[in-house]
Amino acid sequence: MPSNSPAPRVSRRVVLRSGAIVAGVAALGKAAPASAAPAAFAHGVASGDPLPDRVILWTRVTPAPEATPGSGSGPDTEVRWEIATDEGFRAVTASGSVTATAAADHTVKVDATGLDPATTYFYRFTAVESGAASATGRTRTAPDDGASLARLRLGVVSCANWEDGFFSAYRHLAARTDLDAIVHLGDYLYEYASGEYAPDSGPVRRHAPLRETVTLTDYRIRHGEYKTDPDLQALHARLPWIVTWDDHEFANDAWSGGAENHDPVTEGPWGARVAAARRAYLEWMPVRVAGAEPRLYRRLRFGDLAELSMLDLRSYRSAQVRLGPGLREIDDPARSITGAEQMAWLTAGITSSATRWQLVGNSVMISPLLIPPLDTRTTAAVTELLGIPAAGVPVNPDQWDGYSADRRRLLEAIASAGRRNVVFLTGDIHTSWACDVPVDAAAYPAGGSVATELVVASVTSQNIDDLLGAAPRTSSPGIEAAVRNLNRHVRYVELDSHGFGVLDVTPDAVQMDWMYVLDRADPATAARHGASMRVTAGSARVEPTAPLDAVVR
């Protein structure tokens, strides 16, 4: 599926409606240079959710100075879209027009159909009245469901906090020519007020709006801010994205009825905030949803090689159990992280899959992380007396550790079905992990594992050395060793670095390469190889391996 087609470039057919549009876009703040995105299309272009015969195309048009993100202002504007097999658009495969309105924040989202499988396409948008043209984007459809596929290679990212640094990880991914798509596992943006969650030295760059995002206007402005980042724009224009949300697209530690940092007294009903965040996300992201109550969890297939199930672990979950009295409630079988419907969908999809590999886009860690893992057969009386969970005290109850019955249901279903090629791809925790996933952590390694998990570092969001105010690789190695000593199924952990993952999938193995940027505060920073871990087909076990060959423009 990889292609060496040329990188996207800006169309030179840029005709502004008026000079006033330039001034209006400048008012957005940190907009990308005109060379990166024509002013009428200052937020770039994107594609997503590739299927064999279709792909989502996205942009936002700025038809007038007042039509800034979240303003609710600006005229309706007809936008023409085209998708072609050549960058010069001599062979247009499909085209059409849509009306961008203030009601949808002047975003444009098209499900371009009638395409050929496993094909590279180029696409662009034009504001019909002014003739202003967008940058040219590049995308690629998935292979036919039954096609024999020798390789799939994905960029994997999560947790990009604007104020913590620059998105250099996206720039390095955009420079590669060996990737088929980008998988974003959540925390695409952060809701915090400016300075509330930033380095001790202060924000590397300031959020817009400066306040915490609560209303529809707030979330739209924040999405608009992110879409002006030149590295984010470049990666969106280069490859189709497959995304899910985690908590910060809404608020910290979000669950179905609230969040850790949501105050109904000062911020209004949680349901209204969720509706606003969800609406802005679906307007601004190249994701395919449908129906009266659209659901984000969905499944994409890549020939006979892999299925990718993208989860929504915020919309349906029970409230987190906080550390302290009542912690044993974690074991309540009525508690769920997925909700019953999504769990049934996930279990059925994995156990009935016709592909070689079952990949799961999973926003929070599923591997046990306990202090320490306990044998429930021999310690039940003690844990009951102490009022702690039967399997041990979790480090973070926001993860699957806080929903132990759901995790056991899923892992036992995988084991009962004889599936040995399930790989969870995870974000959220800002650090890098590779784990065997056992049903009972205390019984590992004798009890074996039923799946594996590969966790990517944050793009910029703070991790251990940042939080401790320590130099990288000074305090963390001791913590890493302690984690591995207590949780023997953890095969690799690195708590300091920021960056991205490259996931290589073949019939024989799945491999993750962790790539780390040198300085998140430097927009031109280089990247280095951190580690490589491989899961051989049928093993349900991760092992160190040699790095992949990087193919870079």
C-alpha positions in Angstrom: 0.0 0.0 0.0 2.9 2.5 0.4 3.3 4.9 -2.4 6.1 7.3 -3.4 3.8 9.8 -5.0 5.0 13.4 -4.7 4.1 15.4 -1.6 1.2 17.8 -1.6 1.9 21.3 -2.7 0.0 24.5 -2.6 -2.0 25.3 -5.8 -1.0 28.6 -7.4 -4.6 29.3 -8.5 -5.1 31.5 -5.4 -7.5 34.5 -6.0 -8.7 36.2 -2.9 -12.3 37.5 -2.7 -10.8 40.8 -1.4 -7.8 42.1 0.4 -10.0 42.2 3.5 -10.0 38.4 3.8 -6.2 38.5 4.5 -6.8 40.9 7.4 -9.6 38.7 8.7 -7.5 35.6 8.6 -4.6 37.4 10.3 -7.0 38.1 13.2 -7.0 34.4 13.9 -3.7 34.8 15.6 -1.0 32.2 14.8 -2.1 31.4 11.3 0.1 29.4 9.0 2.1 31.3 6.4 0.3 32.0 3.1 2.7 29.7 1.4 1.4 26.8 3.5 -2.3 27.6 3.2 -4.0 30.2 1.0 -5.8 32.8 3.1 -9.3 31.7 2.2 -8.4 28.2 3.3 -6.1 29.1 6.2 -6.9 25.9 8.1 -5.6 23.6 5.4 -7.1 20.4 4.0 -7.4 16.9 5.4 -8.7 13.4 4.6 -9.7 10.5 6.7 -11.4 7.1 7.2 -10.2 5.5 3.9 -12.4 2.7 2.6 -11.9 0.8 -0.7 -14.3 3.0 -2.6 -14.3 6.3 -0.6 -12.6 8.7 1.7 -13.6 11.7 3.7 -12.3 15.1 2.4 -12.2 18.1 4.7 -11.4 21.9 4.7 -12.6 25.1 6.1 -13.3 28.3 4.1 -13.0 31.8 5.4 -15.4 33.8 3.1 -15.1 37.1 4.9 -13.1 38.9 7.6 -15.7 38.3 10.2 -16.0 34.6 9.5 -13.4 33.5 12.1 -13.8 30.1 13.9 -16.5 30.2 16.4 -17.8 33.6 15.3 -21.1 32.3 13.9 -20.6 35.0 11.2 -20.0 35.2 7.5 -22.0 34.4 4.4 -23.0 31.1 3.0 -20.3 30.1 0.5 -20.3 27.6 -2.3 -17.2 25.4 -2.3 -16.3 23.1 -5.2 -14.2 19.9 -4.5 -12.3 17.7 -6.9 -10.4 14.5 -6.5 -8.1 13.1 -9.2 -5.5 10.5 -9.7 -2.9 13.1 -10.8 -1.7 16.2 -9.0 -2.4 18.3 -12.1 -6.1 17.3 -12.0 -6.1 16.2 -15.6 -7.9 12.9 -14.6 -10.6 14.0 -12.2 -12.4 11.0 -10.7 -15.1 12.8 -8.8 -16.2 16.3 -8.0 -19.1 18.3 -6.7 -20.0 21.4 -4.6 -21.3 22.0 -1.1 -22.4 25.1 0.7 -20.3 26.1 3.7 -22.3 27.9 6.3 -21.8 29.6 9.6 -24.0 27.0 11.2 -21.2 24.5 10.6 -18.4 27.0 11.3 -17.8 27.1 7.5 -16.3 23.7 7.6 -16.7 21.4 4.6 -16.7 17.7 4.8 -17.4 15.4 1.8 -17.5 11.6 1.6 -15.9 11.2 -1.9 -17.3 8.0 -3.3 -16.8 6.0 -6.5 -13.1 5.6 -6.0 -10.8 2.7 -6.8 -9.2 0.6 -4.0 -5.6 1.0 -3.0 -5.2 4.1 -5.1 -3.4 7.4 -4.4 -5.6 10.5 -5.1 -5.1 14.2 -5.0 -7.9 16.6 -3.9 -8.5 20.3 -3.6 -11.2 22.9 -2.9 -12.2 26.1 -4.6 -14.4 28.9 -3.3 -16.7 29.3 -6.3 -17.5 33.0 -6.0 -13.9 34.3 -5.4 -12.0 31.5 -7.2 -9.7 31.1 -4.2 -8.2 27.6 -4.2 -7.0 25.5 -1.3 -3.7 23.7 -1.0 -3.7 20.3 -2.8 -4.0 17.3 -0.5 -2.9 13.7 -1.1 -4.9 10.7 0.2 -5.1 7.0 -0.4 -8.0 4.5 -0.4 -7.9 1.2 1.4 -7.5 -2.1 -0.5 -10.4 -4.3 -1.2 -11.5 -6.3 1.8 -10.4 -9.6 0.2 -7.2 -8.3 -1.3 -4.0 -10.0 -0.3 -1.9 -7.3 1.4 1.8 -7.8 2.1 2.3 -4.7 4.2 0.5 -1.9 6.0 2.5 0.9 7.6 0.9 3.5 9.9 2.0 6.6 11.8 0.7 6.5 15.3 0.3 9.6 17.5 -1.5 11.0 20.6 -1.6 13.9 23.1 -0.6 17.1 21.4 -0.8 20.1 23.8 -0.4 23.4 22.0 1.2 25.2 24.9 3.7 22.4 25.7 5.6 22.7 22.4 5.7 22.5 18.7 4.2 19.6 16.7 7.6 18.5 15.2 6.5 14.9 15.4 3.9 15.7 12.7 6.6 17.3 10.5 8.8 14.2 10.7 5.9 11.9 9.8 4.9 14.1 6.9 8.5 13.8 5.5 8.1 10.0 5.2 7.0 8.3 2.0 6.4 4.8 3.5 3.1 5.5 5.4 -0.4 4.6 4.4 -2.3 6.5 7.0 -2.1 8.3 10.4 -3.8 6.8 13.5 -4.5 9.5 16.2 -5.5 7.9 19.5 -6.9 11.0 21.2 -6.1 14.3 22.9 -5.8 15.9 19.5 -6.3 19.1 21.4 -6.5 20.3 25.1 -9.3 22.2 26.8 -7.3 24.0 29.5 -7.1 27.7 29.9 -3.8 29.3 28.9 -1.0 28.5 31.3 -3.1 26.0 33.3 -1.3 23.0 31.9 2.1 24.2 30.5 5.8 23.9 31.3 7.1 25.5 34.5 8.9 28.0 32.3 5.5 29.1 30.8 3.7 28.2 27.6 5.8 27.7 24.5 2.9 29.4 22.7 -0.5 30.7 23.9 -3.9 29.0 23.5 -6.9 30.6 21.8 -9.2 31.2 23.5 -7.2 32.1 26.6 -10.0 30.7 28.8 -10.8 27.0 29.2 -13.0 25.7 26.4 -16.6 25.2 27.6 -19.0 26.5 24.9 -19.4 25.6 21.3 -17.7 28.9 20.4 -14.7 28.0 22.6 -14.2 24.5 21.2 -14.5 25.9 17.6 -11.9 28.5 18.3 -9.5 25.9 19.8 -10.0 23.6 16.9 -9.3 26.5 14.5 -6.1 27.3 16.4 -4.8 23.8 16.1 -5.5 23.7 12.4 -3.3 26.7 11.8 -0.2 24.8 12.9 2.0 24.3 9.8 3.2 20.8 10.8 -0.3 19.6 11.6 -1.5 21.0 8.3 1.3 19.3 6.4 0.6 15.9 7.8 -3.2 16.2 7.3 -2.5 17.2 3.7 -0.1 14.3 3.2 -2.1 11.3 4.5 -5.5 10.2 5.5 -6.1 10.2 9.3 -8.0 7.7 11.4 -8.9 9.3 14.7 -10.7 8.9 18.0 -11.1 11.2 20.9 -9.9 10.8 24.5 -10.8 13.1 27.4 -9.2 16.4 26.5 -11.4 16.9 23.4 -14.0 17.4 26.2 -12.4 17.8 29.7 -10.0 16.0 31.9 -10.9 12.4 32.9 -14.3 12.7 31.1 -16.9 10.0 31.6 -20.5 9.7 30.6 -21.8 12.0 33.3 -19.0 14.5 33.9 -15.3 15.2 34.2 -12.7 15.9 36.8 -12.4 19.6 35.9 -16.0 20.3 35.0 -18.0 22.3 37.5 -21.8 22.4 36.7 -22.2 25.4 39.0 -19.9 27.7 37.0 -19.7 25.9 33.7 -23.3 24.7 33.2 -24.7 21.2 32.5 -22.2 18.5 31.5 -24.5 17.4 28.7 -24.4 20.8 27.1 -20.6 20.9 27.2 -20.3 17.5 25.7 -22.7 18.4 22.9 -20.7 21.5 22.1 -17.4 19.6 22.2 -18.7 16.7 20.1 -20.3 19.1 17.5 -17.1 21.0 17.1 -15.0 17.8 16.8 -17.3 16.3 14.1 -17.2 19.6 12.2 -13.5 20.0 12.3 -12.2 16.5 12.0 -12.1 14.2 8.8 -14.1 11.4 10.5 -17.0 9.5 9.1 -20.1 9.3 11.3 -23.7 8.9 10.4 -27.2 8.5 12.0 -29.4 10.4 14.4 -27.0 9.6 17.2 -23.7 9.2 15.4 -21.1 7.0 17.2 -17.4 7.4 16.9 -16.4 3.8 17.4 -16.0 2.1 14.0 -13.9 -0.5 12.2 -11.7 -0.2 9.1 -10.3 -3.1 7.1 -7.1 -3.3 5.1 -7.4 -6.3 2.8 -6.8 -9.7 4.4 -4.1 -8.3 6.6 -5.7 -6.2 9.3 -8.8 -4.8 10.8 -8.6 -1.6 12.9 -11.3 -1.2 15.6 -11.3 2.4 16.8 -12.8 2.8 20.3 -14.7 5.5 22.1 -13.8 5.1 25.8 -15.3 8.4 27.1 -18.9 8.6 25.9 -20.3 5.5 27.7 -18.0 4.8 30.6 -19.0 4.7 34.3 -17.5 7.3 36.6 -13.9 6.7 37.7 -13.3 5.3 41.2 -10.9 7.6 42.9 -8.0 6.4 44.9 -8.9 6.1 48.5 -12.0 4.7 50.4 -14.3 2.8 48.1 -11.5 1.7 45.7 -12.8 -1.9 45.7 -15.7 -0.6 43.7 -13.4 -1.1 40.7 -14.3 -4.8 40.7 -18.1 -4.1 40.4 -19.1 -6.0 37.3 -21.8 -3.4 36.5 -19.1 -0.8 35.9 -18.0 -0.4 32.2 -15.5 1.6 30.3 -17.0 0.8 26.9 -20.7 0.5 27.6 -22.5 -2.7 26.8 -23.2 -2.0 23.1 -19.7 -1.1 22.2 -18.3 -4.0 24.2 -20.6 -6.4 22.2 -19.5 -4.8 19.0 -15.8 -5.0 19.9 -15.9 -8.6 21.1 -17.9 -9.8 18.1 -15.6 -8.0 15.7 -12.4 -9.4 17.2 -13.6 -13.0 17.6 -15.1 -13.2 14.1 -12.5 -11.3 12.2 -11.3 -12.7 8.8 -8.0 -10.8 8.8 -4.6 -11.9 10.0 -4.3 -9.2 12.6 -6.9 -7.5 14.8 -5.6 -4.0 15.8 -7.5 -1.9 18.4 -7.3 1.9 18.5 -7.5 2.2 22.3 -7.2 5.6 24.0 -6.2 4.4 27.5 -3.9 1.6 28.6 -5.5 -1.9 28.9 -2.4 -3.6 30.3 -2.5 -4.0 34.1 -0.4 -1.5 35.9 -0.7 -2.5 39.6 1.1 -2.0 42.9 1.6 -4.9 42.9 -0.3 -7.5 40.9 -2.0 -9.9 43.4 -3.0 -13.5 43.0 -6.8 -13.4 43.6 -6.8 -17.1 44.6 -4.4 -16.5 47.6 -5.0 -12.9 48.6 -8.8 -12.5 48.4 -9.3 -12.4 52.2 -6.6 -9.7 52.6 -7.8 -7.5 49.8 -11.4 -7.7 51.0 -10.3 -6.8 54.5 -8.3 -3.8 53.2 -11.0 -2.8 50.8 -8.7 -2.8 47.7 -9.3 -4.3 44.3 -8.8 -8.1 44.1 -6.0 -7.9 41.5 -4.1 -5.1 43.2 -4.1 -1.3 43.6 -4.0 0.4 40.2 -1.7 3.3 39.4 -4.4 5.1 37.4 -8.1 4.1 37.7 -8.9 6.1 34.6 -7.3 3.3 32.5 -8.8 -0.2 32.0 -7.4 -1.0 35.5 -10.4 1.0 36.8 -12.8 -1.2 34.9 -11.5 -4.7 35.7 -14.7 -6.6 34.9 -14.8 -5.1 31.4 -11.2 -6.0 30.8 -11.6 -9.5 32.0 -14.7 -10.0 29.8 -12.8 -8.8 26.7 -9.6 -10.7 27.3 -11.4 -14.0 28.2 -13.5 -13.7 25.0 -10.2 -13.2 23.0 -8.7 -16.2 24.7 -11.8 -18.4 24.2 -11.9 -17.6 20.5 -8.2 -18.7 20.2 -7.2 -15.3 18.8 -3.4 -14.7 19.1 -2.9 -11.7 16.9 -4.7 -8.9 18.8 -2.7 -5.8 19.3 -3.9 -2.7 21.2 -2.5 0.6 20.0 -2.7 3.2 22.8 -2.1 6.8 23.7 -3.2 8.9 26.7 -0.3 8.3 29.2 2.2 10.5 27.4 4.9 7.8 27.7 6.1 4.8 25.8 5.2 1.2 26.6 5.2 -2.3 25.1 3.4 -4.9 27.1 2.2 -8.5 26.9 -1.5 -8.4 28.1 -2.3 -11.2 30.5 -5.7 -12.0 31.9 -4.1 -12.3 35.3 -0.9 -10.1 35.8 0.1 -12.0 39.0 0.2 -15.3 37.0 2.6 -13.8 34.3 4.7 -15.2 32.7 3.6 -18.7 33.6 0.0 -17.9 32.8 1.0 -16.4 29.4 -0.7 -13.5 27.6 -3.6 -13.2 25.3 -2.8 -10.0 23.4 -0.1 -7.3 23.2 -0.2 -3.5 23.7 2.0 -0.8 22.1 1.7 2.7 23.6 3.0 5.8 21.9 4.6 8.8 23.6 2.9 12.2 23.6 3.6 14.6 20.7 4.2 17.4 23.3 2.2 16.8 26.4 4.1 16.6 29.7 5.5 13.3 30.9 7.6 12.3 33.9 10.8 14.4 33.5 8.7 17.4 32.7 6.5 17.0 35.7 9.4 16.3 38.0 11.4 19.2 36.6 14.3 16.8 36.1 16.8 16.5 33.2 15.8 13.7 30.8 17.0 10.2 31.7 18.0 11.1 35.3 15.1 10.3 37.5 13.0 8.1 35.2 15.2 5.1 34.7 14.8 4.1 38.4 11.0 4.4 38.1 11.0 2.4 34.9 13.0 -0.4 36.6 10.6 -0.5 39.5 7.6 -0.6 37.2 9.0 -3.6 35.3 10.0 -5.4 38.5 6.5 -5.2 39.8 4.7 -5.7 36.5 6.7 -8.3 34.7 4.4 -8.2 31.6 5.8 -4.7 30.8 8.5 -5.4 28.3 9.5 -1.8 27.5 8.8 1.5 29.2 10.3 4.9 28.6 8.9 7.8 30.6 10.7 10.9 29.3 10.6 11.3 25.6 8.0 12.9 23.2 7.5 11.8 19.6 5.5 9.3 17.5 5.3 5.7 16.5 5.6 3.9 13.2 3.6 0.7 13.1 4.6 -1.9 10.5 2.1 -4.8 9.8 3.0 -7.8 7.7 1.5 -11.4 7.7 4.5 -12.5 9.9 4.7 -9.7 12.5 3.6 -6.4 13.8 6.4 -4.0 14.8 6.4 -0.6 16.4 9.3 1.8 16.1 9.3 4.6 18.7 10.8 7.8 17.4 11.6 10.7 19.7 12.0 14.4 19.0 15.0 16.0 20.7 13.4 19.2 21.9 9.6 19.8 21.9 10.2 23.6 22.3 12.3 23.8 19.1 10.1 23.9 15.9 13.0 22.6 13.9 14.1 19.8 16.2 15.5 16.6 14.9 14.1 13.1 15.7 15.9 10.0 16.8 15.1 6.3 17.0 14.2 5.2 20.5 13.2 1.5 20.5 11.7 -1.2 18.3 9.5 -4.0 19.5 8.0 -6.8 17.4 5.1 -9.2 17.9 5.5 -12.4 15.9 2.2 -13.8 14.5 0.6 -16.2 16.9 2.9 -15.3 19.9 0.9 -12.7 21.8 4.3 -11.5 23.0 6.5 -8.5 22.3 10.2 -8.8 21.9 13.0 -6.3 21.0 14.0 -6.1 17.4 16.0 -4.1 14.8 14.5 -0.8 13.6 12.5 -0.5 10.4 14.0 1.1 7.3 12.8 4.7 7.3 11.8 6.1 3.9 12.0 9.9 4.0 11.6 12.6 1.4 
